[in-house]
Amino acid sequence: MKIAKIEDMHCDAGWRDFSFLKITTDQGIVGWSEYNEGYGSAGITAVIRRMAAGLIGENPRAVERIMSMQYAITRQAPGGINQQAMAAIENALLDVKAKSLGVPVYELFGGKVRERLPLYWSHCGSYRFRNADVMKVEPVRSLDDLVKLGKHVRERGFKALKTNIFRFDLDPPNMYQPGFGRTPGGPELNADGATLAAIRDGLSAFRQGAGPDMGILLDTNFNFKTEGYIKVARACEPYNLFWLEIDSYDPEGLRLIRDRAPMPIASCESLFSRRQFRPFFENRSIDVSIIDVPWNGLAEGYKISTMAEAYEINCAPHNFYGHMSTLMSANLCAAMPNFRIMEIDIDDVPWKDDLVTHPPVIRNGELIVPDRPGWGADVNEEAVKAHPPKNPHP
């Protein structure tokens, strides 16, 4: 078997685009992966095309050899866009290999440990500030709306939700994101009294609506420095968080936060490869390690999870993408023993289900691990073409 063709495809996903990689073999087997060119990752498609040019004619089942060579070629510029491009290729190759053997991808990594994956409803309320119309859902405009949304999540059978920081005291109300340069508060990233009050009010509203048994996760992204994160952790203490999520490139600083925080700390979603994760494990910086499968690749992600287990750390996927990414992440979660919980975006564009042949099955807040070969679904190319991307991919 040889790689005959490598193509990229893109479609409109409301406030972003979904991107897919398609690897076709000379035997007609097709492997898919999902990647993301937004959120600071512009240019992945061009890098993928450059890497793909040298892979035509290669044996697609030699995944480890191909990826080891790609790592060597990019050794002087590791991580970042190069790693994300490599991950897109790796994931599509794994789909090819599993389909050629007639098994799900998780069977390549020892088989599944579990049949069902507990989920948390991610970005709960976050997308409803600006994108309620395209999603055809009720917008979020007030704390009362968060109370209603928390109740809705509970009624849908979910046992956990993750939210962000909302500023209803501003005009217009918005999601607080100075760490990404999207709202005031940067570059200094201080935790002032108004922001801490907003955090308390939002958590209180969700707790009121979702009830005492709902696991509530707060994602603070890159929005503070070490001092500010400690203040945020103390402000969150009365609300019994499932975890406080922090983005940081400083393992020692994150360990300081963890030592002073009264709740579990989750982090590492922005890291690449075992080499970047290692100091966070060695410094005992986290309680939960978050692994991005579209960024790292499932094979590398599984290696990261194995390393984490040696430090008694459980793992969760970073998964705020489309259904193909969800199925990719689900195969990792099914296989790794040290699984914590799986992220999924429920609020999304109405045509999201159409983009894959078999959307994920969710029952009572849990994802049922599929047993079809490969990821468990293919991309529906006609549906992708029916929703052309907003951003050009020449």
C-alpha positions in Angstrom: 0.0 0.0 0.0 1.2 3.5 -0.9 0.1 7.0 -0.3 -1.4 8.2 -3.6 -2.8 11.6 -2.7 -3.0 14.1 0.2 -5.7 16.8 0.1 -7.0 19.5 2.5 -10.7 20.6 2.7 -12.3 23.4 4.6 -15.8 24.6 5.5 -17.7 27.4 7.2 -18.2 26.7 10.9 -20.0 29.9 11.9 -17.4 32.0 13.7 -14.5 29.9 12.5 -13.7 27.3 9.8 -13.3 23.5 10.1 -10.4 22.0 8.3 -9.9 18.4 7.2 -7.0 16.4 5.8 -7.7 13.5 3.4 -5.0 10.8 2.6 -5.9 8.4 -0.2 -4.0 5.3 -0.9 -3.4 3.4 -4.1 -5.8 0.7 -2.7 -8.6 3.2 -2.3 -8.5 3.4 1.5 -9.1 7.0 2.7 -7.8 8.4 6.0 -9.2 11.6 7.6 -8.1 14.0 10.3 -9.3 17.4 11.5 -7.1 20.3 12.2 -7.6 24.0 13.0 -6.0 27.0 11.3 -7.5 29.6 13.6 -6.6 30.8 17.1 -3.0 31.8 16.2 -2.3 28.9 13.9 -2.7 30.5 10.5 -0.5 28.8 7.9 -0.9 25.2 8.9 -2.4 24.3 5.5 0.7 25.6 3.7 3.0 23.7 6.0 0.9 20.5 5.6 1.1 20.8 1.8 4.9 21.2 1.9 5.3 18.2 4.2 2.8 16.1 2.1 4.8 16.5 -1.1 7.5 14.2 0.2 5.1 11.5 1.4 3.6 10.4 -1.9 4.5 6.8 -2.6 5.3 6.1 1.1 3.8 3.2 3.0 1.0 4.9 5.1 1.1 2.1 7.7 4.7 3.0 8.7 3.3 5.8 10.9 6.2 5.8 13.5 8.9 5.9 10.8 7.1 8.7 8.9 6.6 10.8 11.9 10.1 10.2 13.2 11.4 11.5 9.9 9.2 14.5 10.0 10.4 15.3 13.5 14.0 15.1 12.3 13.3 17.4 9.3 11.7 20.0 11.6 14.1 19.5 14.5 15.5 23.1 14.3 12.0 24.6 14.5 10.1 22.2 16.8 6.5 22.6 18.0 4.1 25.3 16.9 2.8 25.2 13.3 5.2 22.4 12.3 3.9 20.1 15.1 0.3 20.9 14.2 0.9 20.0 10.6 2.7 16.8 11.6 -0.3 15.9 13.8 -2.8 16.3 11.0 -0.7 13.9 8.9 -0.2 11.5 11.8 -3.9 11.3 12.6 -4.9 10.7 9.0 -2.3 8.0 8.7 -3.6 6.3 11.8 -7.1 6.3 10.3 -5.7 4.7 7.1 -3.8 2.0 9.1 -6.8 1.1 11.3 -9.1 0.9 8.3 -6.7 -1.3 6.5 -6.8 -3.7 9.5 -10.6 -3.4 9.9 -10.3 -2.1 13.5 -10.9 1.2 15.4 -7.9 3.4 16.0 -7.9 2.6 19.7 -7.1 -1.1 18.9 -3.7 0.2 17.6 -3.0 1.3 21.2 -3.9 -1.8 23.2 -7.7 -1.6 22.8 -10.3 0.3 24.7 -10.3 0.5 28.4 -13.9 1.8 28.6 -17.1 1.9 26.6 -18.4 5.2 27.7 -16.7 8.6 28.2 -18.0 11.1 30.7 -18.3 14.5 29.0 -18.3 18.1 30.1 -20.3 20.8 28.1 -17.5 23.2 27.2 -17.7 27.0 26.5 -21.0 26.9 28.3 -22.5 30.3 27.5 -19.4 31.6 25.9 -20.5 31.3 22.3 -23.9 32.6 23.0 -22.7 36.2 23.5 -22.1 36.8 19.8 -23.1 33.7 17.9 -26.6 32.8 19.2 -28.3 33.6 15.9 -26.1 31.2 13.8 -26.5 28.5 16.4 -30.2 29.1 16.8 -30.1 29.1 20.6 -31.0 31.6 23.3 -28.4 34.3 23.7 -26.6 35.1 27.0 -27.1 38.7 28.1 -27.4 38.4 31.9 -26.7 36.4 35.0 -30.3 35.2 34.9 -29.5 33.7 31.4 -26.6 31.7 33.1 -29.0 30.3 35.7 -31.3 29.1 32.9 -28.5 27.7 30.9 -27.1 25.8 33.9 -30.6 24.2 34.4 -30.7 23.3 30.7 -27.3 21.5 30.9 -28.5 19.5 33.9 -31.8 18.6 32.1 -29.8 17.4 29.1 -28.1 14.8 31.4 -24.6 16.3 31.6 -22.8 16.0 34.9 -20.2 18.7 34.2 -19.9 22.0 32.4 -17.0 24.4 31.7 -17.4 28.1 31.5 -15.3 31.2 31.0 -15.2 34.6 32.6 -18.1 36.9 31.6 -18.3 40.6 32.2 -21.9 41.6 32.4 -20.9 45.0 34.0 -19.5 46.2 30.6 -21.4 47.5 27.6 -21.8 45.3 25.7 -21.4 42.3 28.0 -18.6 40.1 26.8 -16.3 37.2 27.5 -13.2 38.4 29.2 -10.1 37.5 27.1 -7.3 40.0 27.5 -4.8 37.1 27.3 -5.7 36.7 23.7 -5.8 40.5 23.0 -9.6 40.5 22.5 -10.8 42.6 25.4 -9.3 45.3 27.7 -7.0 44.2 30.5 -3.8 43.5 28.6 -0.9 43.3 28.4 -0.5 43.6 32.2 -3.2 40.9 32.9 -4.0 42.0 36.4 -6.9 40.5 38.4 -8.8 43.6 39.5 -11.8 43.7 41.9 -14.3 44.0 39.1 -13.0 40.9 37.3 -12.9 38.8 40.5 -16.5 39.9 41.3 -17.6 38.9 37.8 -16.0 35.4 38.3 -17.9 35.0 41.6 -21.2 36.1 40.1 -20.9 33.9 37.1 -20.1 30.8 39.1 -22.8 31.5 41.6 -25.4 31.8 38.7 -24.3 28.5 37.2 -24.3 26.8 40.6 -27.8 28.1 41.2 -29.1 26.7 37.9 -27.1 23.5 37.6 -27.5 22.5 41.2 -25.0 21.3 43.8 -24.0 18.0 42.0 -22.9 19.6 38.7 -19.2 19.6 38.1 -18.2 23.2 37.3 -14.9 23.9 35.5 -13.6 27.5 35.0 -11.3 28.2 32.1 -9.2 31.2 32.7 -7.0 30.8 29.6 -3.9 33.1 29.5 -5.8 36.0 31.2 -3.7 36.5 34.3 -0.1 36.3 35.6 0.8 34.0 38.6 -0.3 36.5 41.2 -3.7 37.0 39.5 -4.3 33.2 39.1 -3.8 32.8 42.9 -6.4 35.5 43.5 -8.8 33.9 41.1 -8.4 30.5 42.8 -9.2 32.0 46.2 -12.3 33.8 44.7 -13.5 30.5 43.3 -13.2 28.5 46.6 -16.9 28.7 47.7 -18.2 27.2 44.4 -16.5 23.7 44.7 -14.9 23.7 41.3 -14.3 20.4 39.4 -11.1 22.1 38.3 -9.6 25.5 37.6 -8.1 25.6 34.1 -5.0 27.7 33.5 -2.8 28.3 30.5 0.8 28.8 31.4 4.3 28.1 30.0 5.9 28.4 33.4 5.9 25.0 35.3 7.4 26.5 38.5 4.8 29.3 38.5 2.0 26.9 37.9 3.3 24.7 40.8 3.1 27.8 43.1 -0.5 28.4 42.0 -1.4 24.7 42.6 0.2 24.8 46.1 -2.1 27.7 47.0 -5.3 26.8 45.2 -8.1 25.0 47.0 -9.2 23.1 43.9 -7.6 20.8 41.3 -5.5 22.6 38.6 -5.7 21.6 34.9 -3.4 22.8 32.2 -1.0 22.0 29.3 -3.5 22.3 26.4 -1.1 24.6 24.5 1.9 22.4 24.8 3.5 20.2 22.1 5.1 16.8 22.5 6.5 14.9 25.5 9.4 17.3 25.7 7.2 20.3 26.6 5.0 18.3 29.0 7.9 16.8 30.9 8.8 19.8 33.2 5.1 20.3 34.2 5.0 16.6 35.3 8.4 16.8 37.0 7.4 20.0 38.9 4.1 18.5 40.0 2.5 21.6 38.4 -0.9 20.1 37.6 -3.6 17.7 38.8 -4.9 17.1 35.3 -2.9 17.2 32.0 -4.9 18.4 29.0 -3.7 17.0 25.6 -4.7 18.5 22.3 -5.0 15.6 19.8 -5.2 17.7 16.6 -2.1 19.6 17.8 0.0 16.6 19.0 -1.3 13.7 17.1 -3.0 10.7 18.8 0.2 8.5 18.8 2.1 11.4 20.5 -0.8 12.1 22.7 -0.9 8.5 23.9 2.8 8.7 24.7 2.2 11.9 26.7 -0.6 10.2 28.7 1.7 7.2 29.4 4.4 9.6 30.7 1.7 11.4 32.8 0.6 8.1 34.4 4.1 7.6 35.8 3.5 10.8 37.8 0.0 9.7 38.9 -1.6 12.4 36.7 -4.8 11.8 34.8 -5.4 13.3 31.3 -8.2 15.0 29.4 -8.4 16.0 25.8 -8.6 19.6 24.5 -11.5 19.3 22.1 -13.4 22.4 21.1 -13.4 21.5 17.4 -15.8 19.6 15.1 -17.1 16.0 15.2 -14.0 14.4 13.5 -11.8 15.9 16.3 -14.3 14.6 18.9 -14.0 11.1 17.4 -10.2 11.3 17.3 -10.1 12.4 20.9 -12.6 9.7 21.9 -10.2 7.0 20.5 -7.5 8.4 22.8 -9.8 8.6 25.8 -10.9 5.0 25.2 -7.4 3.7 25.1 -5.5 5.5 27.8 -5.9 4.1 31.4 -5.5 7.5 33.1 -8.5 9.3 31.7 -10.3 12.0 33.6 -13.1 13.5 31.5 -13.7 14.5 27.9 -14.4 18.0 26.6 -17.0 18.7 23.9 -18.8 21.7 22.5 -22.5 21.3 22.4 -23.4 24.8 21.2 -22.4 24.9 17.5 -23.6 25.5 14.0 -26.7 23.5 12.9 -24.9 21.7 10.1 -22.2 20.3 12.3 -23.7 16.8 12.3 -23.9 16.8 8.5 -20.1 17.1 8.1 -19.4 13.5 9.2 -21.1 10.2 8.2 -21.6 9.1 11.8 -21.9 11.9 14.4 -20.8 11.0 18.0 -23.5 9.3 20.0 -24.2 11.0 23.4 -26.4 9.5 26.1 -27.0 10.9 29.5 -23.9 13.1 29.3 -21.6 10.3 28.1 -20.1 9.6 24.6 -20.5 6.0 23.5 -17.2 4.8 22.1 -17.8 3.7 18.4 -16.6 0.3 17.2 -16.5 1.1 13.5 -13.0 1.0 11.8 -10.8 4.0 11.9 -12.1 7.0 13.8 -15.6 5.6 13.5 -16.8 8.1 10.8 -15.6 9.7 7.5 -16.0 13.3 6.4 -19.1 14.0 4.3 -17.4 15.8 1.4 -20.7 17.0 -0.1 -21.7 18.6 3.2 -18.3 20.3 3.4 -18.6 21.7 -0.1 -22.1 22.9 0.7 -20.7 25.3 3.4 -17.7 27.0 1.7 -15.1 28.5 4.2 -15.1 32.2 5.0 -11.3 32.4 4.9 -9.4 31.5 1.7 -7.1 28.5 1.6 -5.3 29.0 -1.7 
